[in-house]
Amino acid sequence: MQENQNNMGLKCGYVTLIGRPNVGKSTLMNHLIGQKIAITSHKPQTTRGRIQTVYTDDRGQIVFLDTPGIHESKNKLGEYMVKVATKTLEEVDLILWLVEPSTFIGTGEKMIIEQLRESSKQVILVINKIDTVPSEELSKFIDAYKKEMEYADIVTVSALKQENLEELMDTIFQRLPYGDPFYDEETLTDQTERDIVSEIIREKALRLLSDEVPHGIAVTVETMKTRTVSAPAKKKKSKHVHPPKNKNKDLSANPAGTKGTPDLEAMLAALSGGASDAADVQEKDNIMDIEATIICERDSHKGIVIGKGGSMLKKIGSQSRADIEKLVGCRVNLQIFVKVRRDWRNDTQQMKNFGYKNTK
């Protein structure tokens, strides 16, 4: 590509991060752009869709595409995630392949290698988590991967400790074509505020819930409305929901309400998790009212998400609210509900409803 006359010497291009689940793709991208956009957790398959972020400086512009981990899919959601990841290989200028420091090249890595060999794009091998191994052993990890295929470059980093990230950025810019920036310098991501809010809630659920639950949950945001409080808000009693007279009763054991009536324990837990926060705002302050729903696949999972007396849902709501307030810049009144949609990960229509639309 010829150098642009107005932006002589700028390097601009699309860069995708691919790899096995839980190798640190989202953590690396967040640190490279200097702000948290993609959610992270210690659980694999945290990222479910393609997340686009933009980094701009005087060298040019990098559009990063964070993708789900490539894995053996067990349901339609898994198939969707792998398709999202592999499809981006056709759309970028450069591929960052993240791996962990190991001499073992497993089945998952072999599958990725086959796809990379078929691609005509340049590949930078990024060996992440170097803080977990002695530095003198790095050469043998590099040699193991060199035997598999050729790379444009090899860079070792620690995304968590932010080691060698500037070296990686320099290497990326060196490999990008010359051209005009794709976005203005203020653009950071293609994710909407609503998208980010739903992902924040899902991240907190991933981190707090037991291992058998997180893969079967989704989060939807029904409403996000900002209002100005003309006077300090007062906590109002609900006209529709009243706590049970027996204060020692375990709310998580309550059956669902009758048809047309909100689920009692979900409503109570949601109210205890955030509605009363509006009382702390000052006169003429803005407050954002958010209603969100956590979707799970089983009734037993619903009980775990809610917790005894609404305790788990309150933790999820409290931790989510702190991050959401940083995002939107005002106080947040967050109400979270819980619903069951059995086997939704194998239901194409429900997947679309929850934001996981088919890729062509």
C-alpha positions in Angstrom: 0.0 0.0 0.0 1.3 3.5 -0.9 2.1 6.0 1.8 -0.7 8.4 2.4 0.2 12.0 1.4 -1.7 13.5 4.4 -0.5 10.9 7.0 3.0 10.1 5.7 4.5 7.1 7.5 1.4 6.1 9.5 1.0 2.3 10.0 -2.6 1.2 10.2 -4.2 -2.2 10.2 -6.4 -4.9 11.7 -4.8 -7.4 14.2 -6.6 -10.4 15.6 -5.7 -12.3 18.8 -6.3 -16.1 18.6 -5.4 -19.0 20.7 -6.7 -21.7 23.0 -9.2 -20.8 25.8 -7.7 -19.1 28.8 -4.3 -18.2 27.3 -4.8 -14.5 28.2 -6.0 -12.9 25.0 -8.5 -10.5 26.6 -6.0 -9.6 29.4 -3.4 -8.8 26.8 -5.7 -6.7 24.6 -6.9 -4.7 27.6 -3.4 -3.9 28.6 -2.3 -3.0 25.1 -5.0 -0.4 24.6 -4.6 0.8 28.2 -8.2 0.3 29.3 -10.4 -2.7 30.2 -13.0 -3.4 27.5 -13.0 -7.3 27.3 -14.0 -9.2 30.4 -11.6 -11.6 32.0 -11.7 -14.5 34.4 -9.8 -17.6 35.3 -12.4 -19.7 33.6 -12.0 -20.8 30.0 -14.3 -19.6 27.2 -14.9 -16.3 28.9 -15.0 -14.4 25.6 -17.9 -15.4 23.5 -18.0 -13.0 20.6 -15.6 -10.8 18.6 -14.6 -7.6 20.5 -13.0 -4.8 18.6 -10.8 -2.2 20.2 -8.8 0.7 18.7 -5.3 1.9 19.7 -4.0 5.1 18.2 -0.7 6.9 18.7 1.8 8.9 16.6 2.9 5.7 14.9 -0.5 4.9 13.5 -3.6 2.9 14.5 -4.1 -0.7 15.4 -7.6 -2.2 15.4 -7.5 -5.3 17.7 -10.0 -8.1 17.3 -10.3 -10.2 20.5 -11.9 -13.6 19.7 -13.2 -16.6 21.7 -10.7 -19.4 22.4 -10.6 -22.1 19.7 -11.7 -25.3 21.3 -13.7 -28.5 20.5 -17.3 -27.3 20.6 -19.9 -29.3 22.5 -23.0 -27.2 21.6 -24.3 -24.6 19.1 -22.8 -21.8 21.3 -19.4 -23.5 21.1 -19.7 -23.8 17.3 -20.6 -20.2 17.1 -17.6 -19.1 19.2 -15.1 -21.2 17.1 -16.6 -19.8 13.9 -16.2 -16.3 15.1 -12.6 -16.9 15.9 -11.6 -18.6 12.7 -13.6 -16.1 10.5 -11.4 -13.2 11.7 -8.4 -14.8 10.1 -9.7 -13.8 6.7 -10.3 -10.2 7.7 -7.1 -8.9 9.2 -3.6 -7.8 8.2 -1.8 -9.6 11.0 -2.4 -12.5 13.4 -1.2 -12.7 17.0 -1.2 -16.3 18.1 -1.1 -16.5 21.9 0.3 -19.7 23.5 1.5 -20.6 27.0 5.1 -21.4 27.8 5.3 -25.1 27.1 7.1 -27.6 24.9 3.9 -29.7 24.5 2.0 -29.0 21.3 -1.4 -30.4 22.0 -4.4 -31.2 19.8 -5.8 -27.7 20.2 -2.6 -26.1 19.1 -2.3 -28.5 16.2 -5.8 -27.4 15.0 -4.8 -23.8 15.1 -1.5 -24.5 13.3 -3.4 -26.1 10.4 -5.6 -23.0 10.1 -2.6 -20.7 10.2 -0.8 -22.6 7.6 -3.7 -22.2 5.3 -3.8 -18.4 5.9 -1.9 -16.0 3.8 -1.5 -13.6 6.7 1.6 -12.8 8.7 1.7 -14.5 12.1 3.4 -13.3 15.2 3.8 -16.0 17.9 3.2 -14.5 21.3 4.3 -16.7 24.2 2.4 -15.3 27.2 2.7 -15.9 30.9 6.5 -15.8 31.0 6.3 -14.7 34.6 5.3 -18.3 35.5 8.5 -19.9 34.2 12.3 -19.4 34.6 13.7 -17.1 31.9 16.4 -19.5 31.0 13.8 -22.0 29.9 12.1 -19.7 27.3 14.5 -20.7 24.5 13.2 -24.3 24.6 9.6 -23.2 24.4 10.5 -21.0 21.4 12.3 -23.9 19.7 9.3 -26.2 20.2 7.0 -23.9 18.3 9.6 -23.0 15.7 9.5 -26.7 14.6 5.8 -26.4 13.8 5.8 -23.5 11.3 7.5 -20.2 10.4 6.5 -16.9 12.0 6.9 -13.2 11.1 8.2 -12.6 14.6 8.2 -14.3 18.0 7.7 -12.2 21.2 7.6 -13.3 24.8 5.3 -11.4 27.2 3.5 -11.4 30.4 0.1 -9.8 29.9 -0.7 -10.0 33.6 2.6 -8.4 34.7 2.7 -6.1 31.6 6.2 -7.3 30.6 7.5 -6.7 27.1 4.3 -5.2 25.9 6.0 -2.2 24.3 8.2 -4.5 22.4 5.1 -6.3 21.1 3.5 -3.0 20.1 6.7 -2.0 18.2 6.7 -5.4 16.4 3.1 -5.1 15.4 3.5 -1.6 14.0 6.6 -2.7 12.0 4.4 -5.4 10.3 1.4 -3.3 9.5 0.9 -1.6 6.1 1.0 2.2 5.6 -2.3 3.9 5.3 -5.0 6.2 6.8 -6.5 5.5 10.3 -9.8 3.7 10.1 -11.3 5.6 13.1 -10.9 9.0 14.8 -8.4 9.0 17.6 -11.1 9.2 20.3 -12.6 5.8 19.3 -11.8 3.0 21.7 -14.2 0.2 20.8 -17.2 -0.9 18.7 -19.0 -2.2 21.8 -22.1 -0.3 22.9 -22.5 0.9 26.5 -25.2 -1.7 26.9 -22.9 -4.5 25.5 -20.2 -3.6 28.0 -22.7 -3.4 30.9 -24.0 -6.9 30.2 -20.4 -8.2 29.9 -19.5 -6.6 33.2 -22.3 -8.5 34.9 -21.4 -11.7 33.3 -17.8 -11.3 34.3 -18.7 -10.9 38.0 -20.9 -13.9 37.8 -18.1 -15.9 36.2 -15.7 -15.0 39.0 -18.2 -15.6 41.9 -20.1 -18.7 40.8 -19.0 -22.3 41.0 -17.5 -24.1 38.0 -20.6 -25.9 36.8 -22.7 -22.8 36.4 -20.9 -20.0 34.4 -20.8 -21.7 30.9 -24.6 -21.9 31.0 -25.4 -18.3 31.7 -26.0 -15.3 29.5 -26.8 -11.7 30.5 -29.3 -9.3 28.8 -29.8 -5.7 29.6 -33.5 -4.7 29.2 -33.4 -1.0 30.2 -30.8 1.7 30.8 -32.3 5.1 31.6 -30.6 8.2 33.1 -32.6 10.6 35.3 -31.8 13.7 37.3 -32.7 13.5 40.9 -34.2 16.8 41.9 -34.1 15.9 45.6 -32.4 13.1 47.6 -34.2 9.9 46.7 -36.1 8.1 49.3 -36.3 4.3 49.5 -39.8 3.3 48.5 -41.6 0.2 49.4 -42.5 -2.0 46.5 -46.2 -2.1 45.7 -46.0 -5.5 44.2 -43.5 -7.5 46.3 -43.4 -7.9 50.0 -40.8 -9.8 52.1 -42.1 -13.0 53.6 -43.3 -12.8 57.2 -40.8 -15.5 58.2 -37.5 -13.6 58.2 -35.5 -16.8 58.6 -37.0 -18.4 55.5 -34.5 -19.2 52.8 -35.5 -17.2 49.7 -33.5 -19.4 47.3 -35.8 -22.3 48.1 -39.0 -20.4 47.2 -40.9 -21.7 44.2 -41.4 -19.4 41.2 -44.4 -17.1 41.3 -47.6 -17.7 39.5 -48.0 -16.9 35.8 -47.8 -13.2 35.2 -46.2 -12.5 38.5 -42.4 -11.7 38.8 -40.4 -14.5 40.3 -40.4 -13.7 44.0 -36.9 -14.6 45.1 -35.3 -13.1 42.0 -37.2 -9.8 42.6 -36.3 -9.7 46.3 -32.7 -10.5 45.6 -32.6 -7.8 42.8 -34.0 -5.2 45.1 -31.6 -6.1 47.9 -28.8 -5.9 45.4 -29.1 -2.3 44.3 -32.3 -0.4 44.3 -31.6 1.3 47.6 -28.3 2.8 46.3 -30.3 5.7 44.8 -30.7 7.1 48.4 -27.0 8.2 48.4 -27.2 10.6 45.5 -27.2 14.4 46.0 -29.7 16.9 44.7 -29.5 17.4 40.9 -27.2 14.4 40.5 -27.7 12.0 37.6 -28.6 8.4 38.3 -28.9 5.6 35.8 -31.5 2.9 36.3 -30.5 -0.4 34.8 -32.6 -3.6 34.7 -30.7 -6.7 33.6 -31.4 -10.5 33.5 -29.1 -13.4 34.1 -30.2 -16.4 32.0 -29.3 -19.9 33.2 -30.2 -23.4 31.9 -31.4 -25.2 35.0 -33.5 -24.5 38.0 -30.7 -25.7 40.3 -28.4 -23.2 38.7 -30.9 -20.4 39.3 -30.8 -21.2 43.0 -27.0 -21.0 43.0 -27.0 -17.7 41.1 -29.5 -16.2 43.6 -27.9 -17.7 46.7 -29.2 -18.1 50.2 -31.5 -15.1 50.9 -30.3 -13.5 47.7 -26.7 -13.3 48.9 -24.9 -14.4 45.7 -27.0 -12.1 43.5 -26.4 -9.2 45.8 -22.6 -9.8 45.5 -22.8 -10.0 41.7 -24.9 -6.8 41.7 -22.6 -4.9 44.1 -19.4 -5.8 42.2 -21.0 -5.1 38.8 -22.4 -1.7 39.9 -18.9 -0.5 41.0 -17.5 -1.1 37.5 -20.6 0.2 35.7 -20.5 3.5 37.6 -16.9 4.0 36.4 -18.1 3.3 32.9 -21.1 5.6 32.8 -19.8 8.3 35.1 -22.7 8.5 37.5 -24.5 6.6 40.2 -26.2 3.4 39.1 -29.4 1.8 40.4 -28.9 -1.8 39.2 -31.6 -4.4 39.4 -30.8 -8.0 38.3 -33.3 -10.7 37.7 -32.7 -14.4 37.1 -34.6 -16.6 34.5 -34.3 -20.1 33.3 -34.1 -20.9 29.6 -33.4 -24.6 29.4 -30.7 -25.7 27.0 -30.5 -22.3 25.4 -27.0 -22.9 24.2 -28.4 -25.4 21.7 -31.3 -23.1 20.6 -30.3 -20.9 17.7 -33.2 -18.5 18.2 -32.5 -18.0 21.9 -28.8 -17.5 21.1 -29.8 -14.7 18.7 -32.0 -13.2 21.4 -29.0 -13.1 23.8 -26.7 -11.4 21.2 -25.0 -14.5 19.7 -26.0 -14.0 16.1 -24.8 -16.3 13.3 -21.7 -15.5 11.4 -21.7 -16.0 7.6 
